[in-house]
């Protein structure tokens, strides 16, 4: 009688082993290009991280010093000698308010444009696209005069309202595409059960739009969190945000320049972490809209 080991060897002799994958010159070339691209994209972040962790007397030497004793003194000085914590709070308040308001306005608007197609909807979508494509100064300068007239200049509310107006066309276009992918039969079934349009949107459609709403919210938050021009024009001292603070530190003394780099790192690292955490939701949102029956 043949043993199990002998049978296994016999099968191995009959079934050939799968061929090993060979790396061609093209794959090495593509891999090298990807590595160089990633390095080029990450090099400013790496250089800034090195500059802010060096002692001040060697941080900006030419030629640069690559071997040094790391120090976090620039971060300590940033928190102790500036109002960075207040600027960070202002940035978060502006980002959260503008994101929530943009979604509250964009959801019903996008739903109406997706469910009521026609020349009016097409005109509104084109107008929104044109408004989004306008130079930022053409939009922000009138908002500066309006905020002065209303007495809300240099407030987080004014910055958030301006960002809602600027980013709203993008949110409507994005949400409208998600709504368009949900079959209209879902609306018809809900209205046959006694729901009106508003109830259908709130109780049926929005729960199906979870990934899409999260995707739009992430984009709106990141746009507002990193906005510079709007915050520069509509703020002075009280509502100053982190990007504006960083710009004010540039061109000053070396310690202040290091503080600007530390602030940039504190502004960048949460965005990177947030992007890594939310990437699966972004992918799910881009593929959302279908209904499994």
C-alpha positions in Angstrom: 0.0 0.0 0.0 1.2 3.4 -0.8 1.6 5.9 2.0 0.2 9.4 2.1 3.7 10.8 1.5 4.2 8.7 -1.6 0.8 9.8 -3.0 1.7 13.4 -2.4 5.0 13.0 -4.2 3.3 11.3 -7.1 0.8 14.2 -7.4 3.6 16.7 -7.2 5.4 14.9 -10.0 2.3 15.0 -12.2 1.2 18.6 -11.5 3.9 21.1 -12.4 4.7 23.9 -10.0 3.4 27.3 -11.0 6.0 29.4 -12.8 7.7 32.1 -10.8 6.9 35.6 -11.6 9.7 37.4 -13.2 10.2 41.1 -12.8 10.6 42.6 -16.2 12.5 45.8 -16.9 9.2 47.7 -17.3 8.1 46.7 -13.8 11.4 47.9 -12.4 11.1 51.2 -14.3 7.5 51.7 -13.1 8.5 50.9 -9.5 11.4 53.3 -9.6 9.2 56.1 -11.0 6.6 55.5 -8.3 9.3 55.6 -5.6 10.8 58.8 -7.0 7.3 60.4 -7.2 6.5 59.5 -3.6 9.8 60.8 -2.5 9.3 64.1 -4.4 5.8 64.5 -2.8 7.0 63.7 0.7 10.3 65.6 0.6 8.8 69.0 1.7 7.1 67.4 4.7 10.3 65.6 5.6 12.4 68.8 5.2 9.9 70.7 7.4 10.0 68.0 10.0 13.8 68.1 10.1 13.9 71.9 10.3 11.5 72.2 13.2 13.2 69.4 15.2 16.7 71.0 14.9 18.2 73.4 17.3 17.7 77.0 16.1 21.4 77.7 15.5 21.7 74.8 13.0 18.1 74.7 11.6 18.8 76.9 8.5 22.5 76.4 7.9 23.8 76.1 4.3 24.9 73.4 3.6 22.2 71.7 5.8 23.0 69.6 8.8 21.5 66.1 8.6 22.9 64.6 11.8 21.7 66.5 15.0 20.2 66.0 18.4 16.4 66.3 17.8 14.5 68.9 19.9 10.8 69.8 20.3 11.6 73.3 21.6 10.0 74.9 18.6 6.6 73.2 19.4 7.0 74.3 23.1 7.7 77.9 22.0 4.7 77.8 19.6 2.3 76.9 22.4 3.9 79.1 25.1 4.7 82.3 23.2 1.8 82.5 20.7 -2.0 82.1 20.6 -1.7 79.0 18.4 -4.3 77.1 20.5 -6.9 79.9 19.8 -6.1 79.8 16.1 -6.5 76.1 16.0 -9.9 76.4 17.7 -10.9 79.0 15.2 -9.9 76.7 12.4 -11.9 73.8 13.7 -14.9 75.9 14.4 -14.9 77.3 10.9 -14.4 73.8 9.3 -17.2 72.2 11.4 -19.7 74.9 10.9 -19.1 75.3 7.1 -19.3 71.5 6.7 -22.5 71.0 8.6 -24.2 74.0 6.9 -23.0 72.9 3.4 -24.5 69.5 3.9 -27.8 70.8 5.3 -28.2 73.0 2.2 -26.6 70.6 -0.3 -28.7 67.5 0.5 -32.1 68.8 -0.4 -30.8 70.9 -3.3 -28.9 67.9 -4.8 -31.9 65.7 -4.2 -34.2 68.1 -6.1 -31.8 68.4 -9.0 -31.3 64.6 -9.2 -35.1 63.8 -9.1 -36.4 66.7 -11.2 -34.2 66.8 -14.3 -34.9 69.4 -17.0 -33.6 72.6 -18.5 -34.0 74.5 -15.2 -31.9 71.9 -13.3 -29.3 71.9 -16.1 -29.0 75.7 -15.9 -28.6 75.7 -12.1 -25.9 73.0 -12.3 -24.0 75.0 -15.0 -24.4 78.2 -13.0 -23.0 76.4 -9.9 -20.1 75.1 -11.9 -19.3 78.6 -13.3 -19.5 80.1 -9.8 -17.1 77.5 -8.5 -14.7 78.2 -11.4 -14.6 82.0 -10.8 -11.3 83.4 -9.3 -11.5 83.4 -5.6 -10.9 87.2 -5.3 -14.1 87.8 -7.4 -16.1 86.0 -4.7 -14.2 87.0 -1.5 -13.9 90.7 -2.0 -17.7 91.3 -2.1 -18.0 89.2 1.0 -15.5 91.4 2.7 -17.7 94.5 2.0 -20.8 92.6 3.1 -19.2 91.4 6.4 -18.1 95.0 7.2 -21.6 96.2 6.5 -23.3 93.6 8.7 -20.8 94.0 11.5 -19.6 90.4 11.4 -16.1 91.0 10.1 -13.3 89.1 11.9 -15.6 86.4 13.2 -15.6 82.7 12.6 -19.2 83.0 11.4 -18.3 85.3 8.6 -15.5 82.9 7.4 -17.7 79.9 7.7 -20.5 81.6 5.7 -18.1 82.6 3.0 -16.7 79.0 2.8 -20.3 77.6 2.5 -21.0 79.9 -0.4 -17.6 79.0 -2.1 -17.8 75.3 -1.6 -21.5 74.8 -1.9 -21.5 74.2 -5.7 -19.0 71.4 -5.3 -21.0 69.7 -2.6 -24.2 70.0 -4.7 -22.5 68.4 -7.7 -21.0 65.6 -5.7 -24.2 64.8 -3.8 -26.3 65.1 -6.9 -24.3 62.3 -8.5 -24.9 60.1 -5.5 -28.6 60.8 -5.5 -28.8 60.1 -9.3 -27.4 56.6 -8.7 -30.2 55.6 -6.4 -33.1 54.2 -8.4 -36.3 56.3 -8.5 -38.2 53.1 -7.7 -37.1 53.6 -4.1 -38.8 57.0 -3.9 -41.9 55.6 -5.6 -42.1 52.7 -3.1 -41.7 55.1 -0.1 -44.5 57.5 -1.4 -46.8 54.5 -2.0 -46.4 53.8 1.7 -47.6 57.3 2.5 -44.4 59.4 2.6 -44.2 62.8 1.0 -41.0 64.1 -0.7 -39.5 65.4 2.5 -40.2 62.3 4.4 -38.9 60.1 1.6 -35.6 62.1 1.6 -35.2 62.1 5.4 -36.4 58.6 6.2 -35.4 56.5 3.1 -32.9 58.2 0.8 -30.5 59.8 3.3 -29.9 56.5 5.2 -28.9 55.0 1.9 -26.6 57.9 1.2 -24.3 57.3 4.2 -21.0 56.8 2.3 -21.9 59.6 -0.1 -22.7 62.1 2.7 -19.5 61.1 4.5 -17.5 61.6 1.3 -18.9 65.0 0.7 -18.4 66.0 4.4 -14.8 64.9 4.4 -14.1 67.0 1.3 -15.9 70.0 2.7 -14.0 69.7 6.0 -10.6 69.5 4.4 -11.3 72.4 2.1 -12.3 74.6 5.0 -9.6 73.4 7.4 -6.8 74.4 5.0 -8.4 77.6 3.5 -6.0 80.6 3.5 -7.2 83.3 1.1 -10.8 83.6 2.5 -9.6 83.6 6.1 -6.9 86.2 5.3 -9.4 88.7 3.9 -12.2 88.1 6.3 -10.2 88.0 9.6 -7.9 90.3 11.5 -7.0 89.0 15.0 -10.0 87.5 16.7 -10.9 84.9 14.1 -7.5 84.3 12.7 -7.0 80.7 11.6 -3.8 78.5 11.5 -3.0 79.0 7.8 -3.2 82.8 8.3 -1.0 82.6 11.4 1.6 80.6 9.5 1.8 83.2 6.8 2.3 86.0 9.4 5.4 84.1 10.8 7.2 83.9 7.4 10.0 86.3 6.8 10.4 87.0 10.5 13.2 85.9 12.9 14.5 82.4 12.7 12.7 81.3 15.9 9.4 82.6 14.4 10.2 80.8 11.2 10.7 77.6 13.1 7.4 78.2 14.9 5.7 78.6 11.5 7.1 75.2 10.5 5.9 73.6 13.7 2.4 75.1 13.1 2.5 73.7 9.6 3.4 70.2 10.9 0.6 70.4 13.5 -1.8 71.4 10.7 -0.6 68.8 8.2 -0.3 65.7 10.4 -4.0 65.6 11.5 -5.0 65.9 7.8 -2.8 63.0 6.8 -4.1 60.9 9.7 -7.6 61.8 8.9 -7.1 60.9 5.2 -5.7 57.5 6.1 -8.6 56.8 8.5 -11.2 57.9 6.1 -9.8 56.4 2.9 -12.0 53.3 3.0 -15.1 55.5 3.5 -14.0 57.7 0.5 -13.7 54.6 -1.7 -17.0 53.3 -0.4 -18.6 56.7 -1.1 -17.3 56.8 -4.7 -19.0 53.4 -5.3 -22.2 54.1 -3.4 -25.6 54.6 -4.7 -26.7 51.1 -5.9 -29.4 49.2 -4.2 -29.0 45.5 -3.6 -32.2 43.7 -4.0 
